[in-house]
Amino acid sequence: MSERPSAPSSTTGSSADGAPAPAGADENTRSLQSTLKPSWVFAIALGSAVGWGAFMLPVDWLQDGGTAGALLGFTIGAVLIGIIGISYGMIIRVLPVTGGELAFVLQEFGRRHAFVVGWFLALAYACIVALNATAVALVFRMLLPSLMEQVHLYTVAGWDIYLPEVIIAALAIVATGFMNAMGTALSGRFQFIACVVLIIAVVAILLGALLHGMQHGFAFYPAFPEGSSPLPAIAVMVAFAPWAFVGFDNVPQAAGEFDFSPRKALFLILAAIGTAGLVYLAMIFSSSVALGPNGDTHPDAAWPTAEVIAGIMGPLGKGLMVIAVLMGVATGLNGFTVSSSRVLMAMGRAKMLPAFFGRVESRHRTPVVAIVFTSALCLLAPFFGRSALQWIVDMTSVGVTIAYGYTCLAAFKLAHPARAGEHDAFGRARPVYRAISLLGALLSLGFLLLLFVPGSPGRLGTQPLVALAVWVVLGALFLAVRHRRLMAAPEEELEEVILHPEP
């Protein structure tokens, strides 16, 4: 924006008791409730970062990178994404407002840049909601194939669509949307409880693997794939790992709803990234112990990771895997519904989308229009199948990585010594934070290059690149349509509804 407003207060929403908005409050400027407790915010970040892949894909990761390659790759990935996470925690101290990256970029780089970030993030978060919903159906399909593979509808990109799967995925989306519409406190409590159950299940699986190793001797899956040197094996995992942690960035989307000091956000983000890393490492380690050196990966199994865990723990192991993956999917559904709706709400208030997206319902103080739109959009996903949806999700990695880079650059600007008079969020550590944010921006650029450079282990395929091109063209057309309204909005109005929302 052309002028830099002073940092908003950390209590940008209503009081934590959830008092209703004044009778005359406009629903397009009414703020959200400040009800999110630190444990809930931690759960939003952790549950979003640990999705279905942590429990579906460990056997695949072992085959691609080996035990040592997978463990080292995910450890390095967690450290790298943690460096980027520091910039998020830094900037939340100065701008604890709803909208996250969109608000950060609007403040530091202006409206057009903010539109780019918002356009990509809104799609990315909604697609992840959709992917998690189809993952719920996929779990049931693997557990009850005879029931779920009834009433075949059609096939999309090689993926068979069955009516029971469509119904289950749709119910998951509707239930999550309804819960979010009923209030942030309800979704926050649910997220925390689900994360606790998830962690308990993972710890139990890890203990089962350790007990098996102590009883039968620890015999791990090979350290690296046969015929592969360590460096490429680790690189394959590092290329994947950063996007395995997508979800920690949900924290700033709801920063305007904190009921605590925004200074705690940095610790919560790093704690969530670290815990998510430990979950990934625990599942890789347990799967390696279960596979053993012979590498019996159960190639015909619908869910190889669950089968190998059940091989050392029996039915209890499979039950724990089912609980863990369902909690991972549920927390991903909930966390990204929160984020998607907040991005849409911020875009509506910033004149990037029609104003009704910015409305906040008076009773529960939730962005109900944005929540309903997110849910309605995601309801299309079960009808297209996971193959086609995965192309779009892969494409959204570009937008998420761009948001990472913008946030780090915004933090770099905010930490400039010349800005010391505007806020005291960084104190004497300002030069250190500035160096970390610059490193985070460079890492984001590196992750972006991994998506495009030929021969890169993370390079996008043809279909995701086509989807990316289509979304960029649509964004350019939409910006052209909205450009006059966006640029005509008074500076003070945008500051008021985005950076200084009224209680």
FENSULUR-V831178 format. One record per residue. N is the residue number from 1. RES is the residue in one small letter. PHI is phi as a letter, one per 30 degrees, with the letter a starting at -180 (999 if undefined). OMEGA is omega in degrees with one decimal (none if undefined). D_FIRST is the distance of its C-alpha to the first C-alpha in Angstrom with 2 decimals. Layout:
# FENSULUR-V831178
N/RES/PHI/OMEGA/D_FIRST + N/RES/PHI/OMEGA/D_FIRST
This chain:
# FENSULUR-V831178
1/m/999/-172.2/0.00 + 2/s/d/176.4/3.76 + 3/e/b/-179.7/5.49 + 4/r/c/178.3/6.65 + 5/p/d/176.4/8.92 + 6/s/d/-177.4/12.36 + 7/a/d/179.5/13.70 + 8/p/d/177.4/15.11 + 9/s/d/179.0/18.83 + 10/s/d/179.5/20.65 + 11/t/c/-175.1/22.42 + 12/t/d/179.9/19.79 + 13/g/c/176.7/22.47 + 14/s/d/179.5/25.80 + 15/s/d/-174.5/28.64 + 16/a/d/-179.7/30.39 + 17/d/d/174.9/33.38 + 18/g/i/178.8/31.63 + 19/a/e/-178.4/32.25 + 20/p/d/179.9/31.38 + 21/a/d/175.8/28.53 + 22/p/e/-174.2/29.59 + 23/a/e/-177.2/31.44 + 24/g/d/-176.5/29.02 + 25/a/d/178.6/25.88 + 26/d/d/-175.0/24.10 + 27/e/d/176.8/24.20 + 28/n/d/177.8/20.71 + 29/t/b/179.7/19.28 + 30/r/d/-177.3/22.12 + 31/s/c/177.6/21.34 + 32/l/d/179.0/23.33 + 33/q/d/173.6/26.15 + 34/s/c/-174.0/25.92 + 35/t/b/-175.3/29.07 + 36/l/d/178.2/28.46 + 37/k/d/-179.4/30.80 + 38/p/e/-178.8/30.47 + 39/s/d/179.0/33.34 + 40/w/d/179.1/31.79 + 41/v/d/175.1/28.47 + 42/f/e/-179.2/30.62 + 43/a/d/177.4/32.57 + 44/i/d/-179.6/29.57 + 45/a/d/-177.7/28.54 + 46/l/d/-177.1/32.18 + 47/g/d/178.1/33.38 + 48/s/d/-178.6/30.58 + 49/a/d/179.7/31.18 + 50/v/c/-179.3/34.95 + 51/g/c/-177.1/35.74 + 52/w/d/-176.7/38.91 + 53/g/d/-179.4/38.94 + 54/a/d/-176.4/39.93 + 55/f/c/178.3/43.18 + 56/m/c/-164.6/43.77 + 57/l/c/-178.3/43.18 + 58/p/e/179.0/44.70 + 59/v/d/176.9/47.84 + 60/d/d/179.3/45.87 + 61/w/d/178.3/43.94 + 62/l/d/178.5/47.29 + 63/q/d/-177.8/48.69 + 64/d/d/-173.9/45.76 + 65/g/b/-174.3/45.38 + 66/g/i/-177.3/48.41 + 67/t/d/-178.5/48.46 + 68/a/d/-179.5/47.32 + 69/g/d/-179.2/44.80 + 70/a/d/-179.4/43.18 + 71/l/d/179.8/43.18 + 72/l/d/-178.8/41.83 + 73/g/d/179.8/39.24 + 74/f/d/176.1/37.78 + 75/t/d/177.7/37.92 + 76/i/d/178.7/36.00 + 77/g/e/178.7/33.49 + 78/a/d/178.9/32.96 + 79/v/d/-178.5/32.43 + 80/l/d/-179.6/29.91 + 81/i/d/175.5/27.89 + 82/g/d/177.0/28.23 + 83/i/d/176.4/26.48 + 84/i/d/179.9/23.45 + 85/g/d/177.8/23.90 + 86/i/d/178.6/23.62 + 87/s/d/177.4/19.97 + 88/y/d/178.8/19.43 + 89/g/d/178.3/21.41 + 90/m/d/-171.8/19.58 + 91/i/d/175.9/16.07 + 92/i/d/177.2/17.58 + 93/r/e/-176.4/18.85 + 94/v/c/-176.6/15.47 + 95/l/b/178.6/13.85 + 96/p/d/-175.0/17.00 + 97/v/b/177.2/15.63 + 98/t/d/177.7/16.86 + 99/g/j/173.3/15.39 + 100/g/h/-173.8/15.51 + 101/e/e/179.9/14.01 + 102/l/d/178.5/11.88 + 103/a/d/179.5/10.15 + 104/f/d/-176.1/10.14 + 105/v/d/176.3/8.69 + 106/l/e/-179.8/5.94 + 107/q/d/-169.5/5.13 + 108/e/c/-173.4/6.30 + 109/f/b/175.4/6.43 + 110/g/j/-167.1/4.46 + 111/r/d/-177.7/6.82 + 112/r/d/177.8/9.96 + 113/h/d/179.9/10.22 + 114/a/d/177.9/9.79 + 115/f/d/-179.9/12.46 + 116/v/e/-179.5/14.68 + 117/v/d/-179.5/14.77 + 118/g/d/-179.3/15.39 + 119/w/d/-179.8/17.97 + 120/f/d/-175.9/19.89 + 121/l/d/-179.5/19.84 + 122/a/e/178.1/21.01 + 123/l/d/-177.3/23.91 + 124/a/e/-177.4/24.67 + 125/y/d/179.2/25.07 + 126/a/d/179.8/27.02 + 127/c/d/178.6/29.27 + 128/i/d/172.7/30.06 + 129/v/e/-178.9/31.04 + 130/a/d/-179.1/33.28 + 131/l/d/177.4/34.75 + 132/n/d/178.5/35.64 + 133/a/d/177.8/37.29 + 134/t/d/176.8/39.42 + 135/a/d/175.0/40.25 + 136/v/e/179.1/41.85 + 137/a/d/-180.0/44.06 + 138/l/d/178.1/44.76 + 139/v/d/178.6/46.08 + 140/f/d/179.2/48.41 + 141/r/d/179.3/49.44 + 142/m/d/-178.2/50.50 + 143/l/d/-175.5/52.31 + 144/l/b/-174.5/53.95 + 145/p/d/-177.7/54.21 + 146/s/d/179.4/57.21 + 147/l/d/-173.8/55.37 + 148/m/d/-177.8/51.93 + 149/e/c/175.9/53.23 + 150/q/c/177.4/54.74 + 151/v/h/177.0/54.03 + 152/h/d/-177.5/52.53 + 153/l/c/-179.5/50.13 + 154/y/a/-179.7/49.13 + 155/t/b/178.2/47.77 + 156/v/b/177.9/44.31 + 157/a/h/177.7/43.86 + 158/g/i/-178.5/46.94 + 159/w/c/-180.0/45.90 + 160/d/d/179.9/48.30 + 161/i/c/179.3/46.85 + 162/y/c/-176.8/49.04 + 163/l/e/179.9/48.81 + 164/p/e/178.1/49.02 + 165/e/d/178.8/46.05 + 166/v/d/-178.2/43.96 + 167/i/d/-177.9/45.00 + 168/i/d/179.2/44.26 + 169/a/d/179.9/40.79 + 170/a/d/178.1/39.96 + 171/l/d/178.6/41.29 + 172/a/d/179.8/39.18 + 173/i/d/-178.4/35.98 + 174/v/d/-179.5/37.02 + 175/a/d/179.2/38.11 + 176/t/d/178.3/34.88 + 177/g/d/179.2/32.81 + 178/f/d/179.5/35.16 + 179/m/d/179.4/34.94 + 180/n/d/179.3/31.14 + 181/a/d/-178.0/31.29 + 182/m/d/174.5/33.79 + 183/g/k/-179.5/31.43 + 184/t/d/-179.8/29.52 + 185/a/d/180.0/32.41 + 186/l/d/-179.5/34.84 + 187/s/d/177.9/32.91 + 188/g/d/177.8/32.22 + 189/r/d/178.9/35.93 + 190/f/e/-178.1/36.97 + 191/q/d/-178.5/34.74 + 192/f/d/-178.9/36.25 + 193/i/d/-179.5/39.80 + 194/a/d/178.8/39.45 + 195/c/d/177.4/38.11 + 196/v/d/178.6/41.06 + 197/v/d/178.8/43.47 + 198/l/e/-178.4/41.91 + 199/i/d/178.6/42.26 + 200/i/d/179.8/45.83 + 201/a/d/-179.8/46.74 + 202/v/d/178.6/45.38 + 203/v/d/178.9/47.22 + 204/a/d/177.8/50.37 + 205/i/d/178.9/50.16 + 206/l/d/178.5/49.67 + 207/l/d/177.1/52.63 + 208/g/d/178.6/54.68 + 209/a/d/178.8/54.00 + 210/l/d/178.9/54.88 + 211/l/d/177.2/58.05 + 212/h/d/179.1/59.03 + 213/g/d/179.9/58.55 + 214/m/d/-178.5/60.64 + 215/q/d/-172.6/63.38 + 216/h/c/-176.7/63.57 + 217/g/i/-178.4/62.07 + 218/f/d/177.1/58.55 + 219/a/b/-171.8/58.51 + 220/f/c/169.0/55.06 + 221/y/d/-176.9/53.87 + 222/p/e/-176.0/53.93 + 223/a/d/179.8/51.34 + 224/f/b/179.2/50.18 + 225/p/e/-179.8/51.04 + 226/e/d/179.0/54.34 + 227/g/i/-179.6/54.07 + 228/s/c/176.2/50.47 + 229/s/d/-175.1/49.54 + 230/p/e/-173.2/47.34 + 231/l/d/177.8/44.24 + 232/p/d/-179.7/43.65 + 233/a/d/178.0/44.46 + 234/i/d/-178.3/41.88 + 235/a/d/178.6/39.29 + 236/v/e/-179.7/39.75 + 237/m/d/178.6/38.90 + 238/v/d/179.8/35.94 + 239/a/d/-179.1/34.52 + 240/f/d/-169.6/34.84 + 241/a/e/-177.6/34.11 + 242/p/e/-179.5/30.31 + 243/w/d/172.8/29.96 + 244/a/d/-177.4/32.67 + 245/f/c/176.7/30.30 + 246/v/e/-176.9/27.49 + 247/g/k/175.0/26.97 + 248/f/d/-179.3/26.10 + 249/d/d/172.0/22.44 + 250/n/d/-178.0/23.27 + 251/v/e/-177.9/22.97 + 252/p/d/179.3/19.19 + 253/q/d/-177.2/19.27 + 254/a/c/-176.3/21.40 + 255/a/d/177.9/20.09 + 256/g/d/-179.0/19.51 + 257/e/c/176.8/23.26 + 258/f/d/170.1/24.63 + 259/d/c/-178.0/27.47 + 260/f/b/-179.1/27.39 + 261/s/d/178.8/25.40 + 262/p/d/177.5/22.48 + 263/r/d/179.7/24.14 + 264/k/d/-174.3/26.75 + 265/a/d/-178.7/24.46 + 266/l/d/178.9/25.02 + 267/f/d/-177.5/28.76 + 268/l/d/179.1/28.73 + 269/i/d/-178.3/26.87 + 270/l/d/177.7/29.24 + 271/a/d/179.4/32.21 + 272/a/d/178.3/31.44 + 273/i/d/179.5/31.10 + 274/g/d/179.6/34.30 + 275/t/d/176.6/36.19 + 276/a/d/177.1/35.21 + 277/g/d/179.1/36.49 + 278/l/d/177.1/39.71 + 279/v/d/178.3/40.19 + 280/y/d/-178.7/39.93 + 281/l/d/179.2/42.28 + 282/a/d/-179.1/44.71 + 283/m/d/177.2/45.00 + 284/i/d/179.3/45.48 + 285/f/d/-178.0/48.06 + 286/s/d/179.2/49.90 + 287/s/d/178.6/50.03 + 288/s/d/176.6/51.35 + 289/v/d/-178.1/54.09 + 290/a/d/-180.0/54.95 + 291/l/d/-177.3/55.15 + 292/g/i/-175.1/57.25 + 293/p/d/-179.3/58.20 + 294/n/d/174.1/59.69 + 295/g/i/176.3/56.41 + 296/d/d/-171.7/57.72 + 297/t/c/179.9/54.48 + 298/h/h/-173.3/56.06 + 299/p/d/-178.8/54.92 + 300/d/d/-177.3/56.21 + 301/a/d/177.1/54.43 + 302/a/d/-178.3/51.60 + 303/w/b/-173.9/49.84 + 304/p/e/-177.5/51.16 + 305/t/d/178.2/49.30 + 306/a/d/-179.1/50.78 + 307/e/d/-178.2/54.18 + 308/v/d/176.5/54.33 + 309/i/d/176.5/53.25 + 310/a/d/179.0/55.88 + 311/g/d/179.0/58.33 + 312/i/c/-177.1/58.25 + 313/m/b/-179.5/57.52 + 314/g/i/-179.2/59.18 + 315/p/e/178.6/57.93 + 316/l/e/-179.8/56.06 + 317/g/d/179.6/53.86 + 318/k/d/177.4/53.02 + 319/g/d/178.1/52.37 + 320/l/d/178.0/49.95 + 321/m/d/178.3/48.14 + 322/v/d/178.7/47.87 + 323/i/d/-176.8/46.48 + 324/a/d/-176.4/43.97 + 325/v/d/178.1/42.65 + 326/l/d/176.3/42.45 + 327/m/d/177.7/40.48 + 328/g/d/179.2/38.17 + 329/v/d/-178.3/37.63 + 330/a/d/179.7/37.24 + 331/t/d/175.0/34.62 + 332/g/d/176.1/32.69 + 333/l/e/-175.6/32.93 + 334/n/d/-176.2/31.75 + 335/g/d/-178.1/28.98 + 336/f/d/170.9/27.31 + 337/t/d/174.7/27.81 + 338/v/e/-175.2/25.81 + 339/s/d/-178.5/22.96 + 340/s/e/-178.5/23.09 + 341/s/d/179.6/23.10 + 342/r/d/176.3/20.13 + 343/v/d/178.7/17.99 + 344/l/d/178.4/19.30 + 345/m/d/179.8/18.71 + 346/a/d/178.4/15.00 + 347/m/d/176.4/14.78 + 348/g/d/-179.5/16.80 + 349/r/d/178.9/14.70 + 350/a/c/178.8/11.51 + 351/k/i/177.3/13.83 + 352/m/d/174.8/14.37 + 353/l/b/175.6/17.92 + 354/p/e/-171.0/20.21 + 355/a/d/-176.1/19.56 + 356/f/d/175.6/22.78 + 357/f/d/-177.9/21.42 + 358/g/d/-176.2/19.50 + 359/r/d/176.4/22.78 + 360/v/c/-178.0/24.35 + 361/e/d/-169.1/28.14 + 362/s/d/-174.3/29.60 + 363/r/d/-175.7/32.53 + 364/h/c/178.9/31.32 + 365/r/h/177.4/27.58 + 366/t/b/177.4/26.67 + 367/p/d/-167.1/24.41 + 368/v/d/179.6/27.66 + 369/v/d/179.6/26.52 + 370/a/d/178.8/24.41 + 371/i/d/179.8/27.41 + 372/v/d/179.7/29.88 + 373/f/d/178.3/27.96 + 374/t/e/-179.0/27.75 + 375/s/d/-179.2/31.45 + 376/a/d/178.1/32.47 + 377/l/d/-178.2/30.77 + 378/c/d/179.4/32.44 + 379/l/d/176.4/35.77 + 380/l/d/-171.3/36.02 + 381/a/e/-177.3/36.16 + 382/p/e/-178.5/39.75 + 383/f/d/-178.6/41.07 + 384/f/c/178.2/39.79 + 385/g/i/-174.7/41.11 + 386/r/d/-177.9/39.73 + 387/s/d/179.5/40.28 + 388/a/d/179.5/37.94 + 389/l/d/-179.4/35.40 + 390/q/d/177.0/35.50 + 391/w/d/-178.6/34.44 + 392/i/d/178.8/31.20 + 393/v/d/177.5/30.67 + 394/d/d/179.4/31.31 + 395/m/d/-176.9/28.76 + 396/t/d/174.2/26.04 + 397/s/e/178.6/26.56 + 398/v/d/-178.7/24.43 + 399/g/d/178.9/21.41 + 400/v/d/180.0/21.98 + 401/t/d/175.3/22.34 + 402/i/d/178.3/19.12 + 403/a/d/175.3/17.38 + 404/y/e/-176.9/19.40 + 405/g/d/179.3/18.27 + 406/y/d/-178.9/14.52 + 407/t/d/178.8/15.08 + 408/c/d/178.5/17.29 + 409/l/d/176.7/14.98 + 410/a/d/177.0/12.19 + 411/a/d/177.7/15.16 + 412/f/d/178.9/16.31 + 413/k/d/-179.1/13.28 + 414/l/d/-178.0/13.46 + 415/a/d/179.5/17.18 + 416/h/d/-179.2/17.09 + 417/p/e/-178.6/19.61 + 418/a/d/-179.0/17.43 + 419/r/c/-174.9/15.27 + 420/a/e/-179.1/18.56 + 421/g/d/-178.0/18.22 + 422/e/d/-177.6/15.26 + 423/h/a/179.2/17.35 + 424/d/c/-173.9/20.76 + 425/a/d/-173.4/20.39 + 426/f/c/177.8/21.79 + 427/g/h/-178.6/24.36 + 428/r/d/-179.8/26.78 + 429/a/d/-177.1/26.05 + 430/r/e/179.7/22.67 + 431/p/d/179.4/24.25 + 432/v/d/178.6/25.84 + 433/y/d/-179.9/22.74 + 434/r/d/178.6/20.95 + 435/a/d/180.0/23.96 + 436/i/d/-179.5/24.14 + 437/s/d/176.7/20.57 + 438/l/d/176.6/21.25 + 439/l/d/177.9/24.51 + 440/g/d/177.6/22.88 + 441/a/d/178.7/20.68 + 442/l/d/176.7/23.94 + 443/l/d/178.3/25.80 + 444/s/d/176.7/23.34 + 445/l/d/177.8/23.92 + 446/g/d/178.3/27.62 + 447/f/d/179.1/27.61 + 448/l/d/179.0/25.93 + 449/l/d/178.1/28.64 + 450/l/e/-178.8/31.28 + 451/l/d/-172.4/30.40 + 452/f/b/-174.7/31.03 + 453/v/d/178.2/33.43 + 454/p/e/-179.1/36.97 + 455/g/i/178.5/39.35 + 456/s/d/178.7/36.73 + 457/p/d/179.3/37.99 + 458/g/c/-174.4/34.73 + 459/r/d/178.9/34.42 + 460/l/d/176.6/33.57 + 461/g/d/-176.6/36.47 + 462/t/d/-176.7/36.78 + 463/q/d/176.2/36.07 + 464/p/d/178.3/32.74 + 465/l/d/176.4/31.65 + 466/v/d/178.4/32.63 + 467/a/d/177.6/30.73 + 468/l/d/-179.8/27.60 + 469/a/d/179.6/28.05 + 470/v/d/-178.2/28.51 + 471/w/d/177.5/25.40 + 472/v/d/179.1/23.25 + 473/v/d/177.9/24.89 + 474/l/d/178.2/24.42 + 475/g/d/179.0/20.70 + 476/a/d/178.8/20.44 + 477/l/d/-179.0/22.53 + 478/f/d/178.0/20.67 + 479/l/d/178.7/17.29 + 480/a/d/179.5/19.22 + 481/v/d/-175.2/20.53 + 482/r/c/-169.2/17.35 + 483/h/e/-177.1/15.12 + 484/r/d/179.1/15.91 + 485/r/d/-178.4/15.27 + 486/l/d/-175.3/11.99 + 487/m/d/-178.8/10.61 + 488/a/d/-178.8/12.67 + 489/a/d/179.7/11.41 + 490/p/e/179.9/10.57 + 491/e/e/-177.4/7.35 + 492/e/d/180.0/10.00 + 493/e/d/179.0/11.55 + 494/l/d/178.0/8.99 + 495/e/d/-176.2/8.70 + 496/e/d/-173.1/12.45 + 497/v/c/-179.1/13.47 + 498/i/c/-173.8/11.46 + 499/l/c/179.8/10.89 + 500/h/b/-179.7/13.71 + 501/p/d/-178.7/16.26 + 502/e/d/175.4/19.36 + 503/p/d/none/22.71
